[in-house]
Amino acid sequence: MICVVGLGYVGLPLAVRFGLTEKVIGFDINSERIEELSKNIDSTGELSAEELEKADIVFSTNPKSISDSDFIIVAVPTPIDESKQPDLRPLLSASKIVGQNLKPGAIVVFESTVYPGCTEGDCVPVIEKESGLSCGTDFKIGYSPERMNPGDKVHTVDKVVKVVSGMDAESLDLIATKYEKIISAGVHRADSIKIAEAAKIIENTQRDINIALMNELKIIFDLLDIDWRKVIEASVTKWNFLEFSPGLVGGHCIGVDPYYLADISKRLGHSPEIILAGRKINDYMAKYETSRIIRLMIDKDIKIKGAKVVILGATFKPNVSDIRNSKVCDVAHELASYGCEVNIYDPHVKEMKIFGYDNEEIESPDFVVKAVNHDIFEESRYDYGIMDS
Ligand SMILES: NC(=O)c1ccc[n+]([C@@H]2O[C@H](COP(=O)([O-])OP(=O)(O)OC[C@H]3O[C@@H](n4cnc5c(N)ncnc54)[C@H](O)[C@@H]3O)[C@@H](O)[C@H]2O)c1
């Protein structure tokens, strides 16, 4: 039997996919999450009630529910702390729970995004200590990074090639065969767990750096008073130009994962230049865009102090409801620090307040900032200000 530990954006779709072919235990420490899932409700909006209903999953907060499983997938968060260092607490706590409830002979596959070496160096010792079992003889370990894209109904779990790895040939084979059953796009067998970990982390690091370059170019083009969109429109006509757009980089992956790579790199004696420069510029963009908004308001003779500003969109990317690590939060706080009266309007977010601001459209705002390109805003009654990227 399969057990998925951590039923968030990554774990739940996986559990549901496996639940179409075999019985699955879905374990999470969040009792509210388990309660909603037991009623076939997914508040992340990734899966419908029908999809949940079709899957053979028993949801539980009881760690003992893990103990009958011979294939355990761990998909818990890997955030950073306030000083932008990897915060492994959820991962280590999940490893502890798995260790305390591990059936001899089981395979544990980690899906959480980590730096190369973390699965074997950080998680395995915890599992061994808690279980009293020995990795390699009593249980096996593997790593298979998740590439899902929340809100994307095209590149769903089954349609993207899955990188799989195992601690030895036997475990690799078992893990690959398991995933092949649910991934129609097939699997890529990585040579080692470290290679699979590294493959995932560079996908997001590369994306972060490419966006950082576009952000820096945008700043230069703003100074030159030329439209970055028109520049890119011209540049993409060359076959090998890579098309990226500037923007606020938030969320729990692109803006976080490079710090995991930077951390292991520094610990090994190399302080990464490009990776951290990319992070620095992307983190600066909220401040930069706010200063542009203020300048534009001054140009339009809008009195800054007390100006009613509506920010359209709060999520970290278009057409999702996830506001975790969204840089729109920084823009809102920056504007408020200038004395603006800020409202955020995001119909994808169900809460009445977002980052402490009322979530509502208001009559006759002084200025409107379109921060997230939700499709729904195409119909909006407002004229937009800037940041409509
Ligand atoms: N969301 C994405 O788009 C995405 C894509 C690829 C990779 N990832 C990676 O996958 C991992 C999971 O991300 P996510 O977005 O699904 O996170 P999430 O926050 O949506 O879900 C994680 C779930 O794990 C649960 N959890 C936390 N600690 C636990 C524990 N000790 N035991 C059991 N459950 C626990 C939480 O309650 C939550 O329901 C992260 O490493 C992330 O970087 C995410």
The ligand as an ORCA input file, in Angstrom:
! r2SCAN-3c Opt
* xyz 0 1
  N       3.617     23.661     -5.026
  C       4.386     23.502     -6.073
  O       4.121     24.012     -7.133
  C       5.604     22.651     -6.009
  C       6.167     22.209     -7.210
  C       7.275     21.406     -7.158
  C       7.842     21.086     -5.925
  N       7.293     21.556     -4.772
  C       7.912     21.167     -3.507
  O       7.105     20.158     -2.914
  C       7.126     20.278     -1.497
  C       5.717     20.413     -0.965
  O       5.162     21.629     -1.457
  P       3.607     21.947     -1.423
  O       3.427     23.144     -2.272
  O       2.816     20.721     -1.697
  O       3.429     22.347      0.110
  P       2.037     22.627      0.848
  O       2.341     23.588      1.934
  O       0.967     22.920     -0.129
  O       1.665     21.219      1.491
  C       2.434     20.570      2.405
  C       1.555     19.740      3.307
  O       2.419     19.048      4.197
  C       1.819     19.048      5.478
  N       2.856     18.813      6.480
  C       3.756     19.668      6.993
  N       4.562     19.042      7.862
  C       4.153     17.749      7.890
  C       4.575     16.594      8.589
  N       5.593     16.647      9.427
  N       3.923     15.442      8.379
  C       2.882     15.383      7.523
  N       2.435     16.435      6.829
  C       3.067     17.605      7.008
  C       1.138     20.384      5.602
  O       0.122     20.357      6.581
  C       0.607     20.568      4.182
  O      -0.717     20.084      4.043
  C       8.037     21.467     -1.186
  O       9.333     20.995     -0.994
  C       7.976     22.269     -2.466
  O       9.128     23.058     -2.653
  C       6.178     22.332     -4.789
*
